[in-house]
Amino acid sequence: MRSNSREGSRGRLFCCWLMGQVGVDFWQPNSVSLICHNATVDVHVKCNNTRGLHARLKQKHIDYRVFISNLQKEIEKQTGYRSSRRRRSESQYDYEVYHSLEEIQSWMFEMNRTHPDLVDMFSIGKSYEGRPLYVLQLGKRSRSQKKAVWIDCGVHAREWIGPAFCQWFVKEAINSYQYDSVMRRLLNQLNFYIMPVFNVDGYNFSWTTDRFWRKTRSKNHKFHCRGVDANRNWKVKWCDEGASSHPCDDTYCGPFPESEPEVKAVAKFLRKHKKRVKAYISIHAYAQMLLYPYSYKYATIPNFNCVESAAHNAVTALYSAYGVKYRYGPASTTLYVSSGSSIDWAYRNGIPYAFAFELRDTGYFGFLLPESLINPTCTETMRAVKAIASRLLKKCETDGNRFSHI
């Protein structure tokens, strides 16, 4: 359901009441504190609470529209008929459906086994619940130390289009290596570190128990609520504006920076390879945006011209596929202010190009993007990522590791 709040702080108080009394789950923005005057708000509400919510919205003269009347039916479309699909195509992995964690990890092993000249698989640690954190290194083997691009997907569990894209990227890169001169040049001159599922515990939980789970699955000793927002847990302006200190909130920053083993493992890997990693790309959903630092403040990054130019080229390339428009700019002004984010951390740690994609759509389907849209979404995003990676092979005069303003 989408509504328009015209009451400013009173609107936020009303939304707090909705959370407590009606059990509303905020999708966009993901926190009551981010709701502002005349803002559009996307919410998910349980079936038995819809009638009361409609009445309260009408009473408050808040405009609203129901986008998906039966969420359960849409969920089952994406998870309910998997065995028949598999029987139709046992030998071929289907990139146009969503896959469980087990299926994705089996696919990673298969990619590593069948493409040893381009793919190397390794683990960078374990999750809170003990699952391995697998990464694929993609690129032509070379004796020289190549520049590298990091791409992670599935930081927020319910954003299933993220892991779908990471798999799509690997498939397209391998399949087009022989005939696509741009991709061949990228794989010859760069290494790509691809992490299809960052938040493995949360992603698995979104398949087995709660489709709209967002956080990790770590336990809190003082509250019954579990999990931390893995994109508020990084050591850069940690737990400041745009993050919550309450364990039950979706934007909970955690008890301390890098408290989550998933975040700590990725941070450790990136610190170890920071001299080679020149671009950090994190895939999220939804909003159709390409964001770069800063997230935590309204300020211009030192190498703004280079990053802005790369972002412009990326969204132009994306648009060329199907005419889908993406907004781009600093995360704080383009989306909202948030502290402890991965792109701010990557930028502060010397990675000059740090981006976060918010893939399709803009709210009609939200986190339930239909499987029929996986192909076009991944195809257009592929063009954008290739444009960013190609930028690394060119020199931008203000690039470098001077980040004195962060």
N, C-alpha and C positions, 0 to 999 in steps of 0.2 A: 504494500500500500504506500502511496506517496501523498504527502500533505504539505501545505505551505503555512509556515508559522509567521504571523505578522505581529507578534506580541513581545518580541525582544526577551527581556529577563522573565516576564510573566509567562512567555511561551516555554521557557526552559523549566520553570516551576511546574507548568502543566505537564511537560514531558517527564519530569521526575515523578509526578503523580502516576502517569501512565506506566512507568517502569515498575513502580511499587504495587499499584492496584490492578493493573490489567496485564502485566507481564510482557510489555512490548520489547522486542529485540531490535535495536537500532542498527541499520545496515549502512546508511550514508546520510550524514556523517556517523561515525561509530561511537560517538560520545555526546551526551546531553550538553556538555560544556562547549561544544563546537557549534551548537545551533545559534544562529543569529537572526536578526530582523529580516523578514521577507525570504528566509531560507527555504529551500526545498528539502524535505526530510523523507527518507525511505525507511519503512519499518516492516517488521514481520511480527504477526500476532497469532496466537493459537486460535483454533477454530471456535472453541466455546467462549472466547472473549471478544469475538468480532462485533456482536450486536451491541454490547456495552460501549465499545470503542466508537462505533458509528454514532451512537447517541451523544457521546461526550464531544466528539468533533463538531457535530451539528450545533450543539449547545454553545460551543465556543466560536462558532462561525469560522471554522477552519476548513478551507477547501481541501478535498482529498479525492483520490482516484484509486480504485482497486486494480492492480496489474495482474496478479496471479490469485485466482480465487481458491484454488486447491493446490497448495504446495506439495502435499504428499504425493499427489498424482504425478507432478513434475519430477519429484525425486525418484519415484519408481521407474520413470522412463529412462533415467540414467543409470540405474543400478539393478533393475528387476529382471532383465531378460538376458543375462550374460551367458548362461550355458548354451542357449540356442545360437548365439552369435559365435561362440567358440567352435561349435560343431561345423558351422558354415565355413570357417576359415581357421582350421587348426594349425596350419603351417605358416600362416602369415599374420604378423602382428598388426592389429587394427589401430591406426593413429587417429582415427576419427571417432573414437569413443573414449570415455574416461576410464582410467585403470586404477585398481587398488594398489596399495603399497607393495604387496607381495608380487603382483604382476609387473610393476615398474622395476623392482629390483631384479627379478628374473630376466627382464628385458635388458637391463644393464649388463648382467653377466653374459648374455648372448651377444650383445654388441662388442664386448671385450673379446669374446672368443672368436667371432667371425671377422673382425676387422683389426687384427693386431698391428697393422701398419699405420693406422690412424687413431686407434682408441686404446687408452690405458685406464683401467679401473682401480681405484684404491679407496680406503676408508680414512677419514680424518678424525675419527673418534666414535663415541657412542652417545645416544640420547639419554634422557632421564630414565626411561624405561628399558634401557639396555640395547636398543636397536643400533646397528651400524649406520654411520653417516657416510654414505657412498658418494663419490665424485668421479666423473669421467673426465680424463684429459683427452682433448680432441686436437689433433694436429699431426703433421708429418714429422716423423722423428728426425732430429737434427742435433749435431754436436754443439752448435752454438746456443747460447742462452737467448731464447726468443722472448719478445714482449708477449704479454699474456692478457686475456680477457676473462674475468670471472662472471658467470651467470648463475644466479640461484632462483629457484622457483619454489612455491609452496611454503613460504614463510608463515602465511596465515592459512590455516588448515582448510577452510571452506572455499578457498579460491582455486577450484579444481582446474581452471583453464591454464593456470601457471605450470604445473607439472606436465600438462598436455603440450604446452609450447616447448618446454625443455626437451621433451622426447622428439618433437617435430623438428627442432633445430638440429639435433644430432642426426636424425634420419636424412634430412635434406642436405646437410653438409657432406655426409658420406656418399649419398647417391649422386650428388651433382659435382663431386670432385673431378671427375674425368672430363665433363663437358662444359662446366661453368668456370670461365677463366678467373672471375672475381673470387669465387669460393676457393678455387685451387690456390690462388695467390694468398688468400687469408690463411688457409691451413698450412701452406708452406712457410709463411713468415711469422705466424702467430700460433700460440697455444691457447685453447679455450678450456677453461675449467668449468664444467657443467654440473650443477647440483640439482637434479630434478625434484627432489623433495627435501627441503631444509628441515621443516618441522615434521619429522616422521611420525612421532607419537600422536600429534594432533591430527595429522592427515589420516592416519589409520582409524582414529576415534571418529572422524567425520564420516567414515565409511561404515563403521560398525554400530555406532550409538547415536551421535548427534551430527546431522548433515551440516549444521551451521556453526559448528565449533570453530573458534578462531585461534586460541592461544596454544601454548605448549601444554604438557600434562603434568608438570611438577606439582608436588604436594606443598601445602602451606600448613605450618604447625599450629597457627592460631585461628585459622578460618577453615571452613569446610570446602571453600572454593578452590579449584585447582587451576594451575596454568599461569603463564606470563605472556604478555604480548612480545613476541620475539623481535618486533621492530620498534620497541621502546626500551630495550634492555642493553643497548650499546653504550660504551663509555664515552659519551659526548653530550654534555649538558643533560646528564641522566636525571630522569624524574622531574623535569622542569615543566614548562607549559606544554599542554597537549598530551601529557601522560598522567596516569592516575597512580596514587600510592595505595589504593584499596585493592586487595587481592581478588575481590569479586568482580571488578570492572574489566571490560574487554581490553582496555588500554593500560592495564596494570604493568608498571615498569619493572617489577620484581624486587626482591629484598636488597639487591645491590647490583651494580653493573656486571654484565657477563655472568649472572647467577645461573643462567640456563646453559647446560653443557653444549647444546647445539650452537648457541651464539659464541660461546667461548672457543669451541673447536674451529669455527669458521674464522673468527678473529685471529686465532693463533696461526692458522694457515696463511692468511693474508699478510700478517706481520712478517712471517718467515719469507714470503715471496714478494714483498712490497716493492723491491727494486725492479721486478719484471712486470708486475701486474699494473697495467696502465688504464684499464677500464673496469669498473664495477657496475654490473647491471642486475637489478632485482626485479622480478616479474610479479606483479600483483593484479588485482581486479577489485572493483570495477570503477570506471569513470572516463576512459578514453583520454588519458593524459600521459605526457612524458615529463617527468619531474627531475630536477637536479638541486644541489644545495643552494641555499641553506634551507633546512626544514625548521630549525629551532628559532630562527630570528629573521627579521626583515633587513637584509643586507645583501650587497653584491659580492660575489666571490671574485678573487683576484684575476682568475683567467676566464672571466665572464664571456668575453668575445668569442673565445675558442669553443667553449661549452655551448653557448647559445647558437653558434653556427652549426655545431654538430647536431644539436637538437632539431634545429630547423631542417637540416638535410634529412634527418631521420623521419620526421613526421611527413615531409614531402614525399619521401620514398614510400612510406606507409600508405599515404593517400593515393599514390599512383596505382595501387592494386585494385581497390574497389570504391574509391572516393569517400572513404571514411575519414572524418576529421578528428584530429587529436589536438587538444590544447597543450602547450608546453611552456615551461618557465620554472622559476624557483618554487620548490614545494610549499614554502610558507605562504606565498601570495597566490599560487595557482590552485592549491588544494586547501590546506590549513596548516597552522603551526603545530609541530610535534617535536618532542625532544627524545634523545636516545635512539635516533634512527640510523639505519645501516649506511645510507648514502652520506650522511654527515660524518660518520665515523670513517668511512673509506676515504673521503676527501681529506679529512684531517690527517690521516695516516699516509698521505702522499700519493694517492691515486687520483690523477688529474681529471679523469672523466668518470663521474659517479652518477648513475641514472636509476630511476625507478619508473617502470612502466605501470600504468593502470589500464589494463586491457578492456575489451568490450564487456558490457555495453554501458549505457548511461543511466540505467535504472529499470528498464522494463522487465528484464529477466534477472538482473542483479547477479547474485552468486549462483543462480541456476541457469547459466548460459547453456542453451540447448547444444547437444552434440552435433547437430547439423551446422552449427556456426564455428566448430573447432577448426575446420579446414580454412575458411576465409580469414578467421582471426589470426591463426598461426602463419598463414601465407603472407599477410600484410606486415605482421610483426617481424617476420624473418627479414623482410626488406629493410626495415628500420634498424635492426641489429647489425645487419651487414653494412649499412651506411656508417654506423658508429665505429665498427671494427675497421672499416676502410680508412676512417679518419686517423687511426693510430699509425698508419703507414705513411702519413703525410706530416710534415712539420708545421706546427702552429707557433708563431713567434713568441707568444706569451705563455706557452706550456711550460711546465716545470714543477718543482716541488716547493714553491714559496707559498705557504699558507699561513701567513702571519696574522690574518684577520679573523681566523676561526676561533 
